[in-house]
Amino acid sequence: MDQEILVNLGRVVYVNYGPEVGKLGVIVDIVNGKKVVISGVGLPKQMISNKRITLTKFRLPEVSVGVSQRTLLEKIAAFKLQERFSSCGLGKRIQKQTVRAGLNDFQRFKVQVLKKKLGKALRTSINKNRQAILAKAK
């Protein structure tokens, strides 16, 4: 069974809306069921709605209420937060979206052509080996 991702102190969050969009923060205090206080690298301590953050699977150990900004930044550096986030699924998906958003018209066209070639090769392979695939499925 997968571990549940809950709102708790030390939970790493990704800001998905607002002026700080795209930044990583850590929950340092829980105001109520709908708002938390976050802080992080390049992110000032602020109260934010739970709707504007995405919880990640990472959690910094030993983060207490009222932790100083300097102590928090030291813990983030020791935890190697940016490297871990970049290697997880959400981080990879965000990197891919950033790259795709930066493509120009011709690059998007090349992607479209490559996707068509890949689909045709996949269909050809499946159709050639249809009998073997169906035999394995039984």
C-alpha positions in Angstrom: 0.0 0.0 0.0 1.3 3.5 -0.9 2.0 5.9 1.8 -0.6 8.7 2.1 0.5 12.2 1.3 -0.9 14.4 4.0 -0.6 18.1 4.9 1.9 18.1 7.8 4.9 20.1 9.0 7.9 19.6 6.8 5.9 18.5 3.7 7.5 19.8 0.5 5.0 21.6 -1.8 5.0 22.9 -5.3 3.3 26.2 -5.8 0.9 25.8 -8.8 -0.8 29.2 -8.9 -0.1 32.8 -8.1 2.9 35.0 -8.3 5.2 32.3 -6.8 4.1 29.7 -9.4 6.8 27.0 -10.1 8.6 27.4 -6.8 9.2 24.7 -4.1 8.4 25.4 -0.5 8.1 23.6 2.8 5.1 23.7 5.2 6.2 25.4 8.4 2.8 26.0 10.0 -0.8 24.9 9.6 -3.3 27.7 10.0 -6.5 25.8 9.5 -7.9 23.1 7.2 -7.6 25.4 4.1 -4.5 27.4 4.7 -0.9 26.7 5.5 2.3 28.8 6.0 5.1 27.9 3.6 8.7 29.0 3.1 11.6 28.0 1.0 14.5 29.0 -1.2 13.5 32.1 -3.1 10.1 31.9 -1.4 9.3 34.3 1.5 7.4 33.0 4.4 3.7 33.4 3.5 0.3 32.0 4.2 -1.2 30.3 1.1 -4.4 28.4 0.3 -4.2 24.6 -0.1 -5.7 25.1 -3.5 -2.6 26.9 -4.7 -0.1 24.2 -3.8 0.5 20.6 -4.9 1.8 18.2 -2.2 4.8 16.1 -3.0 6.0 12.8 -1.6 8.9 14.5 0.1 9.0 15.5 3.8 11.8 17.3 5.6 12.5 15.7 9.0 12.4 17.7 12.2 10.7 20.8 11.0 8.9 22.5 13.9 6.5 25.4 14.1 8.3 28.7 14.0 11.5 27.4 12.4 13.8 30.2 11.3 14.4 30.9 7.7 18.2 30.2 8.0 17.6 26.8 9.7 15.1 25.9 7.1 17.4 26.7 4.2 20.1 24.6 5.8 17.8 21.6 6.1 16.7 22.1 2.5 20.3 22.2 1.3 21.2 19.1 3.4 18.1 17.3 2.0 19.1 18.1 -1.6 15.5 19.0 -2.3 15.9 20.4 -5.8 17.8 17.3 -7.0 15.2 14.9 -5.5 12.3 16.9 -6.9 13.9 16.9 -10.4 14.2 13.2 -10.4 10.6 12.4 -9.3 7.6 12.1 -11.6 6.1 15.5 -11.0 9.5 17.2 -11.5 10.1 15.4 -14.8 6.6 16.3 -16.0 7.1 20.0 -15.2 10.5 19.9 -17.0 8.9 18.3 -20.0 6.1 20.9 -20.1 8.7 23.8 -19.8 10.6 22.4 -22.8 7.5 21.9 -24.9 6.3 25.4 -24.1 9.6 26.8 -25.4 9.4 25.2 -28.8 9.0 27.3 -31.9 6.6 26.4 -34.8 9.1 24.3 -36.8 10.2 22.3 -33.7 6.5 21.5 -32.9 6.1 20.4 -36.5 9.1 18.1 -36.1 7.6 16.6 -32.9 4.4 16.0 -34.8 6.1 14.2 -37.6 8.2 12.0 -35.2 5.0 11.1 -33.3 3.3 10.0 -36.5 6.4 7.8 -37.5 6.4 6.3 -34.0 2.7 5.4 -34.2 3.1 3.9 -37.6 6.1 1.8 -36.5 4.1 0.6 -33.4 1.0 -0.3 -35.4 3.1 -2.2 -38.0 4.9 -4.2 -35.3 1.7 -5.1 -33.5 -0.1 -6.1 -36.8 2.9 -8.3 -37.8 3.0 -10.1 -34.4 -0.8 -10.1 -33.7 -1.1 -13.9 -33.6 1.9 -14.2 -31.2 0.6 -11.4 -28.9 -2.9 -12.9 -28.8 -1.5 -16.4 -28.0 0.5 -14.9 -25.1 -2.6 -13.2 -23.7 -4.4 -16.5 -23.4 
